[in-house]
Amino acid sequence: MAENQMPEKKPVFDIATDEPWDLRSEVWSKTAGSLASDGVYMKTELSIGGVNFYLKLSRYDSFRGIYGHESVNELIACRLGKLLGFNVPEGFLRRSLVRIDDKEHDTYVFAAKSYKTAGSRTAFETFYIDNRLSEKESPLDFCKRFGWADHIYKMFVFDYLIINRDRHGANLEVMKNGDKRLSPLLDNGLSFVCSCTDVSELESFDIMEDRSVNNFIGEKRLAANLKKIDNRIEFNELKETDLDDLFIGLQSVLPDRYLTMIHEIIWRRWQDVTQFRVV
């Protein structure tokens, strides 16, 4: 990992508006830091002041270059998770210069503080296959047997709020050092209005539609997973005024119409999850 320097005394969730972070010497791939198949985004791992970070771009292809706003979604999702008291990675968003396929791009990078140590983790799907009682034991029942129901139920709530389409079997990990536990809720970029790469597409986006999603645990629809929650769980109350904190610094990153739509998504969906909260 290369060493890079960040300005001192910056908050965890910081969006620097000065000169872009120069990451042109970093090598980006869809497999960096992955435990399973290729991911959707270009990634790299980097040491910043002795702390390891996992960096992700938005979508990339050789024709369009870097496009979409998944890196911004990652930041908003982590800020929301922190507000609710969920176990999410700490991270920040930075305007950055990157080089891919010998072309330079001025873009935004999401950097998540790594919780990983060598040999300490495995993809949830792999752990499930190796340790299930039989092929008839569902991933959700498996989690209940290991005492992970609370974590999974919070994941169901979180994914419903952000419309996360991609909670596949490697987007959750099992930490194997000491007592086995589940990783923070990572890889949240395919969420909110990620399918709308142009602002004109927002007009036809139904924020309450129960879309088919790539879940490994539970059902393939987010609302159906809410119905799997059979115990009240503890998470913080969300007030509409709290949502302003999610978008600090983002007015120059995403058009206001996107931010307004994401605000509406979270607030309207919040009404559906309060019934599961311990008061």
PyRosetta script that sets phi, psi and omega in degrees:
from pyrosetta import init, pose_from_sequence

init()
pose = pose_from_sequence("MAENQMPEKKPVFDIATDEPWDLRSEVWSKTAGSLASDGVYMKTELSIGGVNFYLKLSRYDSFRGIYGHESVNELIACRLGKLLGFNVPEGFLRRSLVRIDDKEHDTYVFAAKSYKTAGSRTAFETFYIDNRLSEKESPLDFCKRFGWADHIYKMFVFDYLIINRDRHGANLEVMKNGDKRLSPLLDNGLSFVCSCTDVSELESFDIMEDRSVNNFIGEKRLAANLKKIDNRIEFNELKETDLDDLFIGLQSVLPDRYLTMIHEIIWRRWQDVTQFRVV")
pose.set_psi(1, 138.6)
pose.set_omega(1, 178.4)
pose.set_phi(2, -80.3)
pose.set_psi(2, 152.6)
pose.set_omega(2, 174.7)
pose.set_phi(3, -91.9)
pose.set_psi(3, 139.7)
pose.set_omega(3, 177.2)
pose.set_phi(4, -138.8)
pose.set_psi(4, 155.4)
pose.set_omega(4, -176.5)
pose.set_phi(5, -111.2)
pose.set_psi(5, 133.1)
pose.set_omega(5, 174.0)
pose.set_phi(6, -108.7)
pose.set_psi(6, 150.7)
pose.set_omega(6, 175.3)
pose.set_phi(7, -58.5)
pose.set_psi(7, 143.6)
pose.set_omega(7, -179.4)
pose.set_phi(8, -76.8)
pose.set_psi(8, 159.5)
pose.set_omega(8, 174.9)
pose.set_phi(9, 59.1)
pose.set_psi(9, 36.7)
pose.set_omega(9, 174.3)
pose.set_phi(10, -97.9)
pose.set_psi(10, 141.8)
pose.set_omega(10, 176.6)
pose.set_phi(11, -66.2)
pose.set_psi(11, 162.6)
pose.set_omega(11, -178.0)
pose.set_phi(12, -58.2)
pose.set_psi(12, -49.2)
pose.set_omega(12, -179.8)
pose.set_phi(13, -95.4)
pose.set_psi(13, 88.3)
pose.set_omega(13, -173.7)
pose.set_phi(14, -122.8)
pose.set_psi(14, 135.2)
pose.set_omega(14, 175.3)
pose.set_phi(15, -117.8)
pose.set_psi(15, 100.7)
pose.set_omega(15, -177.8)
pose.set_phi(16, -74.0)
pose.set_psi(16, 134.0)
pose.set_omega(16, -178.9)
pose.set_phi(17, -108.3)
pose.set_psi(17, 5.8)
pose.set_omega(17, 179.5)
pose.set_phi(18, -88.0)
pose.set_psi(18, -144.6)
pose.set_omega(18, -178.2)
pose.set_phi(19, -61.7)
pose.set_psi(19, 140.6)
pose.set_omega(19, -179.0)
pose.set_phi(20, -64.7)
pose.set_psi(20, 151.7)
pose.set_omega(20, 176.4)
pose.set_phi(21, -70.5)
pose.set_psi(21, 127.2)
pose.set_omega(21, -176.3)
pose.set_phi(22, -88.1)
pose.set_psi(22, 103.7)
pose.set_omega(22, 179.2)
pose.set_phi(23, -115.6)
pose.set_psi(23, 23.5)
pose.set_omega(23, -174.7)
pose.set_phi(24, -68.1)
pose.set_psi(24, -18.2)
pose.set_omega(24, 179.4)
pose.set_phi(25, -89.5)
pose.set_psi(25, -6.8)
pose.set_omega(25, -178.8)
pose.set_phi(26, -79.1)
pose.set_psi(26, 148.5)
pose.set_omega(26, 179.0)
pose.set_phi(27, -98.8)
pose.set_psi(27, 124.3)
pose.set_omega(27, -176.6)
pose.set_phi(28, -108.7)
pose.set_psi(28, 139.6)
pose.set_omega(28, 176.2)
pose.set_phi(29, -151.7)
pose.set_psi(29, 169.3)
pose.set_omega(29, 178.0)
pose.set_phi(30, -85.5)
pose.set_psi(30, -3.0)
pose.set_omega(30, -177.2)
pose.set_phi(31, -114.1)
pose.set_psi(31, -4.1)
pose.set_omega(31, -177.2)
pose.set_phi(32, -59.3)
pose.set_psi(32, 122.7)
pose.set_omega(32, 177.8)
pose.set_phi(33, 77.1)
pose.set_psi(33, 1.7)
pose.set_omega(33, -175.9)
pose.set_phi(34, -85.2)
pose.set_psi(34, 154.7)
pose.set_omega(34, 178.3)
pose.set_phi(35, -107.9)
pose.set_psi(35, -13.7)
pose.set_omega(35, -174.8)
pose.set_phi(36, -130.4)
pose.set_psi(36, -133.1)
pose.set_omega(36, -177.1)
pose.set_phi(37, -74.3)
pose.set_psi(37, 172.1)
pose.set_omega(37, 178.7)
pose.set_phi(38, -55.3)
pose.set_psi(38, 142.3)
pose.set_omega(38, 176.2)
pose.set_phi(39, -89.0)
pose.set_psi(39, -170.6)
pose.set_omega(39, -178.5)
pose.set_phi(40, -88.9)
pose.set_psi(40, -31.6)
pose.set_omega(40, -169.8)
pose.set_phi(41, -111.9)
pose.set_psi(41, 154.9)
pose.set_omega(41, 170.5)
pose.set_phi(42, -72.6)
pose.set_psi(42, 136.6)
pose.set_omega(42, -175.5)
pose.set_phi(43, -137.6)
pose.set_psi(43, 164.8)
pose.set_omega(43, 168.9)
pose.set_phi(44, -157.4)
pose.set_psi(44, 166.3)
pose.set_omega(44, 176.9)
pose.set_phi(45, -118.9)
pose.set_psi(45, 143.2)
pose.set_omega(45, -170.8)
pose.set_phi(46, -147.5)
pose.set_psi(46, 143.1)
pose.set_omega(46, 173.9)
pose.set_phi(47, -99.4)
pose.set_psi(47, 124.4)
pose.set_omega(47, -179.9)
pose.set_phi(48, -120.5)
pose.set_psi(48, 110.2)
pose.set_omega(48, -179.2)
pose.set_phi(49, 58.4)
pose.set_psi(49, 33.6)
pose.set_omega(49, 179.4)
pose.set_phi(50, 85.1)
pose.set_psi(50, 0.3)
pose.set_omega(50, 177.9)
pose.set_phi(51, -109.5)
pose.set_psi(51, 131.5)
pose.set_omega(51, -178.7)
pose.set_phi(52, -82.5)
pose.set_psi(52, 136.7)
pose.set_omega(52, 177.8)
pose.set_phi(53, -128.6)
pose.set_psi(53, 151.9)
pose.set_omega(53, 178.7)
pose.set_phi(54, -111.3)
pose.set_psi(54, 115.1)
pose.set_omega(54, -172.4)
pose.set_phi(55, -104.4)
pose.set_psi(55, 138.7)
pose.set_omega(55, -179.6)
pose.set_phi(56, -134.9)
pose.set_psi(56, 140.7)
pose.set_omega(56, 173.0)
pose.set_phi(57, -96.8)
pose.set_psi(57, 176.0)
pose.set_omega(57, 167.0)
pose.set_phi(58, -79.3)
pose.set_psi(58, -168.5)
pose.set_omega(58, -176.5)
pose.set_phi(59, -63.5)
pose.set_psi(59, 152.9)
pose.set_omega(59, -178.9)
pose.set_phi(60, -143.8)
pose.set_psi(60, 137.9)
pose.set_omega(60, 162.8)
pose.set_phi(61, -144.5)
pose.set_psi(61, 166.9)
pose.set_omega(61, -171.5)
pose.set_phi(62, -69.6)
pose.set_psi(62, -19.0)
pose.set_omega(62, 180.0)
pose.set_phi(63, -89.7)
pose.set_psi(63, -52.4)
pose.set_omega(63, -175.9)
pose.set_phi(64, -87.3)
pose.set_psi(64, -15.4)
pose.set_omega(64, -174.0)
pose.set_phi(65, 76.2)
pose.set_psi(65, -141.2)
pose.set_omega(65, 178.5)
pose.set_phi(66, -91.0)
pose.set_psi(66, 127.0)
pose.set_omega(66, -177.5)
pose.set_phi(67, -146.6)
pose.set_psi(67, 170.9)
pose.set_omega(67, -177.2)
pose.set_phi(68, 84.6)
pose.set_psi(68, -172.8)
pose.set_omega(68, -176.3)
pose.set_phi(69, -141.9)
pose.set_psi(69, 33.6)
pose.set_omega(69, -178.6)
pose.set_phi(70, -65.9)
pose.set_psi(70, -32.3)
pose.set_omega(70, 178.7)
pose.set_phi(71, -64.7)
pose.set_psi(71, -34.6)
pose.set_omega(71, 176.8)
pose.set_phi(72, -70.1)
pose.set_psi(72, -40.1)
pose.set_omega(72, 176.6)
pose.set_phi(73, -57.1)
pose.set_psi(73, -38.3)
pose.set_omega(73, 179.5)
pose.set_phi(74, -58.9)
pose.set_psi(74, -44.1)
pose.set_omega(74, -179.2)
pose.set_phi(75, -66.0)
pose.set_psi(75, -46.9)
pose.set_omega(75, -178.6)
pose.set_phi(76, -61.5)
pose.set_psi(76, -42.2)
pose.set_omega(76, 179.4)
pose.set_phi(77, -62.3)
pose.set_psi(77, -42.9)
pose.set_omega(77, 179.7)
pose.set_phi(78, -66.9)
pose.set_psi(78, -39.2)
pose.set_omega(78, 176.5)
pose.set_phi(79, -62.5)
pose.set_psi(79, -42.9)
pose.set_omega(79, 178.1)
pose.set_phi(80, -63.8)
pose.set_psi(80, -44.2)
pose.set_omega(80, 178.4)
pose.set_phi(81, -58.7)
pose.set_psi(81, -40.3)
pose.set_omega(81, 177.4)
pose.set_phi(82, -63.6)
pose.set_psi(82, -42.9)
pose.set_omega(82, 178.6)
pose.set_phi(83, -59.0)
pose.set_psi(83, -39.2)
pose.set_omega(83, -176.7)
pose.set_phi(84, -82.4)
pose.set_psi(84, -11.8)
pose.set_omega(84, -178.2)
pose.set_phi(85, 83.6)
pose.set_psi(85, 22.4)
pose.set_omega(85, 179.0)
pose.set_phi(86, -85.6)
pose.set_psi(86, 161.7)
pose.set_omega(86, 179.5)
pose.set_phi(87, -85.3)
pose.set_psi(87, 95.2)
pose.set_omega(87, -180.0)
pose.set_phi(88, -125.7)
pose.set_psi(88, 157.4)
pose.set_omega(88, 178.9)
pose.set_phi(89, -66.2)
pose.set_psi(89, 154.8)
pose.set_omega(89, 169.9)
pose.set_phi(90, -89.2)
pose.set_psi(90, 140.0)
pose.set_omega(90, -178.8)
pose.set_phi(91, -165.7)
pose.set_psi(91, -179.7)
pose.set_omega(91, -179.9)
pose.set_phi(92, -149.3)
pose.set_psi(92, 163.6)
pose.set_omega(92, 178.9)
pose.set_phi(93, -113.7)
pose.set_psi(93, 134.6)
pose.set_omega(93, 178.9)
pose.set_phi(94, -137.7)
pose.set_psi(94, 135.1)
pose.set_omega(94, 167.6)
pose.set_phi(95, -64.5)
pose.set_psi(95, 134.1)
pose.set_omega(95, -171.8)
pose.set_phi(96, -146.5)
pose.set_psi(96, 155.3)
pose.set_omega(96, 169.6)
pose.set_phi(97, -101.5)
pose.set_psi(97, 126.3)
pose.set_omega(97, 179.1)
pose.set_phi(98, -130.6)
pose.set_psi(98, 157.7)
pose.set_omega(98, 177.1)
pose.set_phi(99, -124.4)
pose.set_psi(99, 123.0)
pose.set_omega(99, 177.6)
pose.set_phi(100, -134.2)
pose.set_psi(100, 133.1)
pose.set_omega(100, -179.0)
pose.set_phi(101, 52.4)
pose.set_psi(101, 41.2)
pose.set_omega(101, 177.4)
pose.set_phi(102, 64.1)
pose.set_psi(102, 19.1)
pose.set_omega(102, 175.3)
pose.set_phi(103, -120.4)
pose.set_psi(103, 139.9)
pose.set_omega(103, 179.1)
pose.set_phi(104, -92.4)
pose.set_psi(104, 144.5)
pose.set_omega(104, -179.1)
pose.set_phi(105, -133.4)
pose.set_psi(105, 136.1)
pose.set_omega(105, 173.0)
pose.set_phi(106, -101.0)
pose.set_psi(106, 109.3)
pose.set_omega(106, -169.0)
pose.set_phi(107, -147.9)
pose.set_psi(107, -173.1)
pose.set_omega(107, 176.5)
pose.set_phi(108, -113.0)
pose.set_psi(108, 134.6)
pose.set_omega(108, -178.8)
pose.set_phi(109, -116.1)
pose.set_psi(109, 134.7)
pose.set_omega(109, 172.1)
pose.set_phi(110, -98.5)
pose.set_psi(110, 128.8)
pose.set_omega(110, 179.9)
pose.set_phi(111, -116.9)
pose.set_psi(111, 118.9)
pose.set_omega(111, 179.3)
pose.set_phi(112, -105.5)
pose.set_psi(112, 132.8)
pose.set_omega(112, 176.9)
pose.set_phi(113, -63.8)
pose.set_psi(113, 129.1)
pose.set_omega(113, -175.9)
pose.set_phi(114, -73.7)
pose.set_psi(114, 137.3)
pose.set_omega(114, 174.3)
pose.set_phi(115, -107.0)
pose.set_psi(115, 8.5)
pose.set_omega(115, -169.0)
pose.set_phi(116, -100.3)
pose.set_psi(116, 146.0)
pose.set_omega(116, 168.6)
pose.set_phi(117, -129.6)
pose.set_psi(117, 155.8)
pose.set_omega(117, -173.6)
pose.set_phi(118, -56.3)
pose.set_psi(118, 131.3)
pose.set_omega(118, 175.4)
pose.set_phi(119, 72.7)
pose.set_psi(119, 9.2)
pose.set_omega(119, -172.4)
pose.set_phi(120, -98.0)
pose.set_psi(120, -2.3)
pose.set_omega(120, -170.6)
pose.set_phi(121, -142.0)
pose.set_psi(121, 161.0)
pose.set_omega(121, 173.6)
pose.set_phi(122, -150.0)
pose.set_psi(122, 153.8)
pose.set_omega(122, 177.1)
pose.set_phi(123, -61.3)
pose.set_psi(123, 140.6)
pose.set_omega(123, -179.0)
pose.set_phi(124, -55.9)
pose.set_psi(124, -43.5)
pose.set_omega(124, -177.6)
pose.set_phi(125, -60.2)
pose.set_psi(125, -40.5)
pose.set_omega(125, 178.5)
pose.set_phi(126, -64.8)
pose.set_psi(126, -44.7)
pose.set_omega(126, 179.7)
pose.set_phi(127, -63.0)
pose.set_psi(127, -39.9)
pose.set_omega(127, 178.9)
pose.set_phi(128, -62.8)
pose.set_psi(128, -47.7)
pose.set_omega(128, -179.2)
pose.set_phi(129, -60.9)
pose.set_psi(129, -39.1)
pose.set_omega(129, -176.5)
pose.set_phi(130, -76.3)
pose.set_psi(130, -20.5)
pose.set_omega(130, -170.3)
pose.set_phi(131, -126.4)
pose.set_psi(131, 1.3)
pose.set_omega(131, 179.9)
pose.set_phi(132, -69.0)
pose.set_psi(132, 152.4)
pose.set_omega(132, -179.5)
pose.set_phi(133, -68.3)
pose.set_psi(133, -38.3)
pose.set_omega(133, 177.3)
pose.set_phi(134, -162.9)
pose.set_psi(134, 173.3)
pose.set_omega(134, 178.0)
pose.set_phi(135, -66.2)
pose.set_psi(135, -14.7)
pose.set_omega(135, 179.4)
pose.set_phi(136, -84.0)
pose.set_psi(136, -12.9)
pose.set_omega(136, 178.1)
pose.set_phi(137, -78.8)
pose.set_psi(137, 114.3)
pose.set_omega(137, -177.5)
pose.set_phi(138, -69.9)
pose.set_psi(138, 157.8)
pose.set_omega(138, 175.8)
pose.set_phi(139, -56.7)
pose.set_psi(139, -35.5)
pose.set_omega(139, 179.3)
pose.set_phi(140, -69.4)
pose.set_psi(140, -44.9)
pose.set_omega(140, 176.7)
pose.set_phi(141, -62.5)
pose.set_psi(141, -36.2)
pose.set_omega(141, 176.4)
pose.set_phi(142, -59.7)
pose.set_psi(142, -45.3)
pose.set_omega(142, 179.5)
pose.set_phi(143, -63.8)
pose.set_psi(143, -39.4)
pose.set_omega(143, 178.5)
pose.set_phi(144, -62.7)
pose.set_psi(144, -40.5)
pose.set_omega(144, -179.9)
pose.set_phi(145, -63.9)
pose.set_psi(145, -33.3)
pose.set_omega(145, -179.8)
pose.set_phi(146, -87.0)
pose.set_psi(146, 0.5)
pose.set_omega(146, 179.5)
pose.set_phi(147, 81.5)
pose.set_psi(147, 23.8)
pose.set_omega(147, -175.5)
pose.set_phi(148, -104.7)
pose.set_psi(148, 10.7)
pose.set_omega(148, -174.5)
pose.set_phi(149, -57.7)
pose.set_psi(149, -42.6)
pose.set_omega(149, -177.8)
pose.set_phi(150, -60.0)
pose.set_psi(150, -44.5)
pose.set_omega(150, 179.4)
pose.set_phi(151, -62.6)
pose.set_psi(151, -42.6)
pose.set_omega(151, -178.1)
pose.set_phi(152, -69.0)
pose.set_psi(152, -40.1)
pose.set_omega(152, 179.1)
pose.set_phi(153, -64.3)
pose.set_psi(153, -38.1)
pose.set_omega(153, 175.6)
pose.set_phi(154, -65.2)
pose.set_psi(154, -35.9)
pose.set_omega(154, 176.3)
pose.set_phi(155, -63.9)
pose.set_psi(155, -41.1)
pose.set_omega(155, 178.0)
pose.set_phi(156, -59.6)
pose.set_psi(156, -44.2)
pose.set_omega(156, 179.1)
pose.set_phi(157, -64.4)
pose.set_psi(157, -48.2)
pose.set_omega(157, -178.5)
pose.set_phi(158, -59.6)
pose.set_psi(158, -48.5)
pose.set_omega(158, -178.2)
pose.set_phi(159, -64.8)
pose.set_psi(159, -33.1)
pose.set_omega(159, 176.4)
pose.set_phi(160, -65.5)
pose.set_psi(160, -42.8)
pose.set_omega(160, -178.2)
pose.set_phi(161, -64.6)
pose.set_psi(161, -37.9)
pose.set_omega(161, -175.0)
pose.set_phi(162, -99.4)
pose.set_psi(162, 1.2)
pose.set_omega(162, -175.7)
pose.set_phi(163, 53.0)
pose.set_psi(163, 54.2)
pose.set_omega(163, -179.9)
pose.set_phi(164, -74.9)
pose.set_psi(164, 120.4)
pose.set_omega(164, -177.6)
pose.set_phi(165, -91.4)
pose.set_psi(165, -6.3)
pose.set_omega(165, -163.9)
pose.set_phi(166, -137.7)
pose.set_psi(166, 62.5)
pose.set_omega(166, 175.9)
pose.set_phi(167, -100.4)
pose.set_psi(167, 64.2)
pose.set_omega(167, -178.8)
pose.set_phi(168, -75.9)
pose.set_psi(168, -178.3)
pose.set_omega(168, -170.3)
pose.set_phi(169, -70.6)
pose.set_psi(169, -8.1)
pose.set_omega(169, 175.1)
pose.set_phi(170, -112.8)
pose.set_psi(170, 0.8)
pose.set_omega(170, 175.7)
pose.set_phi(171, -88.8)
pose.set_psi(171, 14.9)
pose.set_omega(171, 169.0)
pose.set_phi(172, -144.2)
pose.set_psi(172, 139.9)
pose.set_omega(172, -175.3)
pose.set_phi(173, -127.8)
pose.set_psi(173, 157.3)
pose.set_omega(173, 176.6)
pose.set_phi(174, -106.2)
pose.set_psi(174, 124.4)
pose.set_omega(174, 178.4)
pose.set_phi(175, -90.0)
pose.set_psi(175, 123.6)
pose.set_omega(175, -168.7)
pose.set_phi(176, -104.3)
pose.set_psi(176, 2.0)
pose.set_omega(176, 176.8)
pose.set_phi(177, -80.5)
pose.set_psi(177, 124.6)
pose.set_omega(177, -179.9)
pose.set_phi(178, 68.6)
pose.set_psi(178, -140.6)
pose.set_omega(178, 177.6)
pose.set_phi(179, -66.0)
pose.set_psi(179, 131.4)
pose.set_omega(179, -179.3)
pose.set_phi(180, -67.0)
pose.set_psi(180, 133.4)
pose.set_omega(180, 179.0)
pose.set_phi(181, -146.5)
pose.set_psi(181, 165.7)
pose.set_omega(181, 180.0)
pose.set_phi(182, -90.7)
pose.set_psi(182, 151.8)
pose.set_omega(182, -179.0)
pose.set_phi(183, -70.9)
pose.set_psi(183, 165.2)
pose.set_omega(183, 168.7)
pose.set_phi(184, -56.7)
pose.set_psi(184, 162.7)
pose.set_omega(184, -179.9)
pose.set_phi(185, -78.1)
pose.set_psi(185, 99.1)
pose.set_omega(185, -172.8)
pose.set_phi(186, -106.5)
pose.set_psi(186, 171.5)
pose.set_omega(186, 175.4)
pose.set_phi(187, 55.4)
pose.set_psi(187, 69.2)
pose.set_omega(187, -176.6)
pose.set_phi(188, -111.2)
pose.set_psi(188, 21.3)
pose.set_omega(188, -174.1)
pose.set_phi(189, -72.6)
pose.set_psi(189, -34.7)
pose.set_omega(189, -179.6)
pose.set_phi(190, -81.0)
pose.set_psi(190, 71.0)
pose.set_omega(190, -172.5)
pose.set_phi(191, -145.9)
pose.set_psi(191, -179.9)
pose.set_omega(191, 179.5)
pose.set_phi(192, 50.6)
pose.set_psi(192, -126.2)
pose.set_omega(192, -176.9)
pose.set_phi(193, -105.2)
pose.set_psi(193, 43.6)
pose.set_omega(193, -176.2)
pose.set_phi(194, -62.5)
pose.set_psi(194, -24.4)
pose.set_omega(194, -179.6)
pose.set_phi(195, -75.5)
pose.set_psi(195, -13.0)
pose.set_omega(195, -177.4)
pose.set_phi(196, -98.6)
pose.set_psi(196, 88.6)
pose.set_omega(196, -179.6)
pose.set_phi(197, -81.8)
pose.set_psi(197, -9.5)
pose.set_omega(197, 174.8)
pose.set_phi(198, -125.2)
pose.set_psi(198, 139.9)
pose.set_omega(198, -175.6)
pose.set_phi(199, -60.1)
pose.set_psi(199, -27.0)
pose.set_omega(199, 179.4)
pose.set_phi(200, -64.5)
pose.set_psi(200, -24.0)
pose.set_omega(200, -178.1)
pose.set_phi(201, -75.9)
pose.set_psi(201, -12.8)
pose.set_omega(201, -179.3)
pose.set_phi(202, -67.5)
pose.set_psi(202, -26.0)
pose.set_omega(202, -176.5)
pose.set_phi(203, -61.8)
pose.set_psi(203, -32.5)
pose.set_omega(203, -177.4)
pose.set_phi(204, -100.0)
pose.set_psi(204, 7.5)
pose.set_omega(204, -177.3)
pose.set_phi(205, -85.3)
pose.set_psi(205, 119.9)
pose.set_omega(205, 179.6)
pose.set_phi(206, -91.4)
pose.set_psi(206, 108.7)
pose.set_omega(206, -172.8)
pose.set_phi(207, -73.0)
pose.set_psi(207, -14.6)
pose.set_omega(207, -179.9)
pose.set_phi(208, -105.9)
pose.set_psi(208, 2.5)
pose.set_omega(208, 179.1)
pose.set_phi(209, -63.0)
pose.set_psi(209, 136.5)
pose.set_omega(209, 177.8)
pose.set_phi(210, -90.1)
pose.set_psi(210, 84.3)
pose.set_omega(210, -173.9)
pose.set_phi(211, -72.5)
pose.set_psi(211, 153.6)
pose.set_omega(211, 171.1)
pose.set_phi(212, -71.4)
pose.set_psi(212, 133.8)
pose.set_omega(212, -175.3)
pose.set_phi(213, -132.0)
pose.set_psi(213, 166.8)
pose.set_omega(213, -176.3)
pose.set_phi(214, -95.1)
pose.set_psi(214, 64.3)
pose.set_omega(214, 178.7)
pose.set_phi(215, -87.6)
pose.set_psi(215, 138.9)
pose.set_omega(215, 171.6)
pose.set_phi(216, -92.0)
pose.set_psi(216, -37.1)
pose.set_omega(216, 179.8)
pose.set_phi(217, -98.3)
pose.set_psi(217, 129.5)
pose.set_omega(217, 178.6)
pose.set_phi(218, 85.2)
pose.set_psi(218, -144.4)
pose.set_omega(218, -175.0)
pose.set_phi(219, -96.5)
pose.set_psi(219, 171.7)
pose.set_omega(219, -179.6)
pose.set_phi(220, -90.2)
pose.set_psi(220, 11.2)
pose.set_omega(220, 176.4)
pose.set_phi(221, -133.8)
pose.set_psi(221, 141.1)
pose.set_omega(221, -172.2)
pose.set_phi(222, -67.8)
pose.set_psi(222, -42.0)
pose.set_omega(222, 179.8)
pose.set_phi(223, -66.4)
pose.set_psi(223, -34.4)
pose.set_omega(223, 178.0)
pose.set_phi(224, -64.1)
pose.set_psi(224, -33.8)
pose.set_omega(224, 178.4)
pose.set_phi(225, -70.0)
pose.set_psi(225, -30.9)
pose.set_omega(225, 175.7)
pose.set_phi(226, -59.9)
pose.set_psi(226, -34.9)
pose.set_omega(226, -178.7)
pose.set_phi(227, -70.9)
pose.set_psi(227, -13.3)
pose.set_omega(227, 177.4)
pose.set_phi(228, -80.1)
pose.set_psi(228, -13.9)
pose.set_omega(228, -176.9)
pose.set_phi(229, -75.5)
pose.set_psi(229, 115.8)
pose.set_omega(229, -176.5)
pose.set_phi(230, -112.8)
pose.set_psi(230, 5.4)
pose.set_omega(230, 174.1)
pose.set_phi(231, -136.9)
pose.set_psi(231, 146.3)
pose.set_omega(231, 173.4)
pose.set_phi(232, -68.0)
pose.set_psi(232, 145.2)
pose.set_omega(232, -177.5)
pose.set_phi(233, -124.6)
pose.set_psi(233, 159.7)
pose.set_omega(233, -174.4)
pose.set_phi(234, -99.1)
pose.set_psi(234, 118.2)
pose.set_omega(234, 170.6)
pose.set_phi(235, -151.9)
pose.set_psi(235, 159.7)
pose.set_omega(235, -172.8)
pose.set_phi(236, -70.1)
pose.set_psi(236, 152.6)
pose.set_omega(236, 174.0)
pose.set_phi(237, -73.3)
pose.set_psi(237, 144.3)
pose.set_omega(237, 179.7)
pose.set_phi(238, -113.1)
pose.set_psi(238, 125.3)
pose.set_omega(238, 175.0)
pose.set_phi(239, -104.8)
pose.set_psi(239, 150.3)
pose.set_omega(239, -175.7)
pose.set_phi(240, -61.1)
pose.set_psi(240, -32.2)
pose.set_omega(240, 178.3)
pose.set_phi(241, -67.1)
pose.set_psi(241, -23.3)
pose.set_omega(241, 177.5)
pose.set_phi(242, -64.5)
pose.set_psi(242, -27.7)
pose.set_omega(242, -174.0)
pose.set_phi(243, -65.3)
pose.set_psi(243, -23.3)
pose.set_omega(243, 178.3)
pose.set_phi(244, -58.4)
pose.set_psi(244, -33.5)
pose.set_omega(244, -178.5)
pose.set_phi(245, -66.2)
pose.set_psi(245, -22.9)
pose.set_omega(245, -177.9)
pose.set_phi(246, -70.2)
pose.set_psi(246, -22.1)
pose.set_omega(246, -170.5)
pose.set_phi(247, -113.5)
pose.set_psi(247, 11.8)
pose.set_omega(247, 178.7)
pose.set_phi(248, -59.2)
pose.set_psi(248, 127.6)
pose.set_omega(248, 177.8)
pose.set_phi(249, 82.4)
pose.set_psi(249, -3.7)
pose.set_omega(249, -173.7)
pose.set_phi(250, -95.7)
pose.set_psi(250, -5.1)
pose.set_omega(250, -177.2)
pose.set_phi(251, -62.2)
pose.set_psi(251, -27.2)
pose.set_omega(251, 178.7)
pose.set_phi(252, -93.1)
pose.set_psi(252, -0.7)
pose.set_omega(252, -176.5)
pose.set_phi(253, -103.2)
pose.set_psi(253, -43.4)
pose.set_omega(253, 179.5)
pose.set_phi(254, -123.8)
pose.set_psi(254, 146.4)
pose.set_omega(254, 174.7)
pose.set_phi(255, -58.8)
pose.set_psi(255, 149.0)
pose.set_omega(255, -178.5)
pose.set_phi(256, -55.1)
pose.set_psi(256, -33.5)
pose.set_omega(256, -177.7)
pose.set_phi(257, -62.3)
pose.set_psi(257, -37.8)
pose.set_omega(257, 176.6)
pose.set_phi(258, -64.9)
pose.set_psi(258, -47.4)
pose.set_omega(258, -177.6)
pose.set_phi(259, -62.8)
pose.set_psi(259, -39.8)
pose.set_omega(259, 178.2)
pose.set_phi(260, -63.7)
pose.set_psi(260, -41.5)
pose.set_omega(260, 179.5)
pose.set_phi(261, -65.3)
pose.set_psi(261, -42.3)
pose.set_omega(261, 179.2)
pose.set_phi(262, -65.0)
pose.set_psi(262, -40.8)
pose.set_omega(262, 175.4)
pose.set_phi(263, -56.3)
pose.set_psi(263, -47.2)
pose.set_omega(263, -177.8)
pose.set_phi(264, -66.0)
pose.set_psi(264, -40.1)
pose.set_omega(264, 177.9)
pose.set_phi(265, -56.5)
pose.set_psi(265, -52.6)
pose.set_omega(265, -175.6)
pose.set_phi(266, -63.6)
pose.set_psi(266, -45.7)
pose.set_omega(266, -173.9)
pose.set_phi(267, -68.9)
pose.set_psi(267, -42.9)
pose.set_omega(267, -179.5)
pose.set_phi(268, -69.4)
pose.set_psi(268, -37.2)
pose.set_omega(268, 179.4)
pose.set_phi(269, -74.4)
pose.set_psi(269, -26.1)
pose.set_omega(269, 177.0)
pose.set_phi(270, -57.1)
pose.set_psi(270, -35.1)
pose.set_omega(270, -178.8)
pose.set_phi(271, -61.8)
pose.set_psi(271, -26.0)
pose.set_omega(271, -178.1)
pose.set_phi(272, -83.9)
pose.set_psi(272, -15.7)
pose.set_omega(272, -174.5)
pose.set_phi(273, -107.9)
pose.set_psi(273, -10.1)
pose.set_omega(273, -176.6)
pose.set_phi(274, -62.9)
pose.set_psi(274, -25.0)
pose.set_omega(274, -179.6)
pose.set_phi(275, -64.5)
pose.set_psi(275, -20.3)
pose.set_omega(275, -177.2)
pose.set_phi(276, -92.5)
pose.set_psi(276, -3.2)
pose.set_omega(276, -173.0)
pose.set_phi(277, -87.9)
pose.set_psi(277, 137.3)
pose.set_omega(277, 171.3)
pose.set_phi(278, -73.0)
pose.set_psi(278, 123.0)
pose.set_omega(278, -178.1)
pose.set_phi(279, -91.7)
pose.dump_pdb("model.pdb")
